[in-house]
Amino acid sequence: MTIVINCLPAQAENAALNRMFALLQEAEPDEARKIADEIELEWSKSGSPAMDLLLKRGNDALEVGDSQVAIEHLTALTDHAPDFAQGWHMRAVAYAHAGLYGPAVADLERALALEPRHFNAIISLAVVLEQVNKPELAFEAYKQVQAIHPHQEDVTTALERLGGTLGSDL
């Protein structure tokens, strides 16, 4: 049996996130980090204490390097809250840490279908693309992040690194 968790009404959630994303586009670097943190905080709220606990347990397992336990907790989360993009993103991270790139990409696609502006999921996709030797696609993914979150330092560094290795075609 799958239990679907309803978060805030979609319109209210989207309006708040839309405002934050608009502010992120115009913010100076220091302010952009604060706004991105607020967006990430919103993304971490499933609307259910039980689902939030599964997310926390998955994240905790990742922090100690136990990808398999993380995958188990995060699979329970995605099973019970299939519309929660952060659950899919974090399970993708766990899969990637376990070297399971196919399932990681599939989960990232699901996360991005739910929240196309999920810059952390796009970064995760770019990292996986680099791991599977697809630097051109990784470069394009990083550029998408830059369009959403212009002051993400790791993305700027990755673009410079990949742009240097890919040559003038980019």
C-alpha positions as CSV (number, residue, x, y, z in Angstrom):
1,M,0.0,0.0,0.0
2,T,1.3,3.4,-0.9
3,I,0.5,6.4,1.2
4,V,0.7,9.7,-0.7
5,I,1.7,12.7,1.6
6,N,0.1,16.0,0.7
7,C,2.3,18.9,1.5
8,L,1.2,22.5,1.5
9,P,-1.4,23.3,-1.2
10,A,0.5,23.3,-4.4
11,Q,-0.3,26.9,-5.3
12,A,0.8,28.3,-1.9
13,E,4.0,26.3,-2.0
14,N,4.7,27.3,-5.6
15,A,4.0,31.0,-4.9
16,A,6.5,31.0,-2.0
17,L,9.1,29.1,-4.0
18,N,8.5,31.3,-7.0
19,R,9.2,34.4,-4.9
20,M,12.4,32.9,-3.6
21,F,13.6,31.8,-7.0
22,A,12.9,35.3,-8.3
23,L,15.0,36.8,-5.4
24,L,17.7,34.3,-6.1
25,Q,18.1,35.5,-9.7
26,E,18.7,39.1,-8.5
27,A,20.6,38.6,-5.3
28,E,24.2,39.4,-4.6
29,P,26.4,36.3,-3.8
30,D,26.1,36.5,0.0
31,E,22.3,37.0,-0.1
32,A,22.0,34.3,-2.8
33,R,23.5,31.7,-0.4
34,K,20.9,32.7,2.2
35,I,18.0,32.5,-0.3
36,A,19.3,29.1,-1.6
37,D,19.4,27.8,2.0
38,E,15.8,28.9,2.4
39,I,14.8,27.1,-0.8
40,E,16.7,24.0,0.4
41,L,14.8,24.2,3.7
42,E,11.5,24.3,1.9
43,W,12.5,21.3,-0.3
44,S,13.3,19.3,2.9
45,K,9.8,19.6,4.2
46,S,7.7,16.6,3.2
47,G,4.6,17.7,5.2
48,S,4.8,14.5,7.3
49,P,6.9,13.9,10.5
50,A,7.2,10.2,9.5
51,M,8.5,11.1,6.0
52,D,10.8,13.8,7.5
53,L,12.2,11.1,9.8
54,L,12.9,8.7,6.8
55,L,14.7,11.6,5.1
56,K,16.7,12.3,8.2
57,R,17.6,8.6,8.6
58,G,18.6,8.4,4.9
59,N,20.7,11.6,5.2
60,D,22.3,10.3,8.4
61,A,23.3,7.0,6.8
62,L,24.8,8.9,3.8
63,E,26.8,11.1,6.2
64,V,28.4,8.0,7.8
65,G,29.0,6.4,4.4
66,D,26.4,3.6,4.6
67,S,24.8,3.9,1.1
68,Q,22.8,0.7,1.4
69,V,21.0,1.8,4.6
70,A,20.4,5.2,3.1
71,I,18.9,3.6,0.0
72,E,16.6,1.5,2.2
73,H,15.3,4.5,4.2
74,L,15.0,6.6,1.1
75,T,13.2,3.9,-0.8
76,A,10.6,3.7,1.9
77,L,10.3,7.5,1.6
78,T,9.8,7.5,-2.1
79,D,7.3,4.6,-1.8
80,H,5.2,6.5,0.7
81,A,5.7,10.1,-0.6
82,P,6.1,9.7,-4.4
83,D,5.5,13.5,-5.0
84,F,8.3,14.6,-2.7
85,A,11.2,15.6,-5.0
86,Q,13.8,15.7,-2.2
87,G,13.2,12.0,-1.4
88,W,14.0,11.1,-5.0
89,H,17.0,13.4,-5.1
90,M,18.5,12.0,-1.9
91,R,17.9,8.4,-3.0
92,A,19.7,9.3,-6.3
93,V,22.7,10.6,-4.2
94,A,22.7,7.3,-2.3
95,Y,22.6,5.3,-5.5
96,A,25.5,7.4,-6.9
97,H,27.5,6.8,-3.8
98,A,27.0,3.1,-4.3
99,G,28.1,3.4,-7.9
100,L,24.6,2.6,-9.2
101,Y,24.5,5.4,-11.8
102,G,21.5,4.1,-13.8
103,P,19.1,4.1,-10.9
104,A,20.6,7.5,-9.8
105,V,19.8,9.0,-13.1
106,A,16.3,7.6,-13.1
107,D,15.7,9.1,-9.6
108,L,17.1,12.4,-10.6
109,E,14.8,12.5,-13.6
110,R,11.9,11.9,-11.3
111,A,13.0,14.6,-8.9
112,L,13.4,17.1,-11.7
113,A,10.0,16.2,-13.1
114,L,8.5,17.1,-9.8
115,E,10.7,20.3,-9.3
116,P,12.5,21.3,-12.5
117,R,14.3,24.1,-10.6
118,H,15.9,21.7,-8.1
119,F,19.4,23.0,-8.6
120,N,20.9,20.4,-6.2
121,A,19.3,17.6,-8.2
122,I,20.7,19.1,-11.4
123,I,24.2,19.4,-9.8
124,S,23.9,15.7,-8.8
125,L,23.0,14.9,-12.4
126,A,26.0,16.8,-13.6
127,V,28.3,14.9,-11.2
128,V,26.9,11.6,-12.3
129,L,27.3,12.6,-15.9
130,E,31.0,13.4,-15.2
131,Q,31.4,10.0,-13.4
132,V,30.1,8.2,-16.5
133,N,32.4,10.2,-18.8
134,K,29.8,12.5,-20.4
135,P,31.5,15.9,-19.8
136,E,29.5,17.7,-22.5
137,L,26.2,16.7,-20.9
138,A,27.6,17.6,-17.5
139,F,28.7,21.0,-18.7
140,E,25.1,21.6,-20.0
141,A,23.6,20.5,-16.7
142,Y,25.9,22.9,-14.8
143,K,24.9,25.7,-17.2
144,Q,21.2,25.0,-16.3
145,V,22.1,25.3,-12.6
146,Q,23.9,28.6,-13.3
147,A,20.7,29.9,-15.0
148,I,18.7,29.1,-11.8
149,H,21.3,29.9,-9.2
150,P,23.9,32.3,-10.7
151,H,26.1,32.5,-7.7
152,Q,26.7,28.8,-7.0
153,E,30.5,28.7,-6.6
154,D,30.9,24.9,-7.1
155,V,29.0,25.2,-10.4
156,T,31.2,28.1,-11.6
157,T,34.3,26.1,-10.8
158,A,32.9,23.0,-12.6
159,L,32.1,25.1,-15.6
160,E,35.6,26.5,-15.7
161,R,37.1,23.1,-15.3
162,L,35.0,21.4,-17.9
163,G,35.1,24.4,-20.3
164,G,38.9,24.1,-20.2
165,T,38.9,20.4,-21.0
166,L,36.2,20.5,-23.6
167,G,37.8,23.3,-25.6
168,S,36.3,26.2,-27.6
169,D,33.3,24.2,-28.8
170,L,31.5,25.4,-25.7
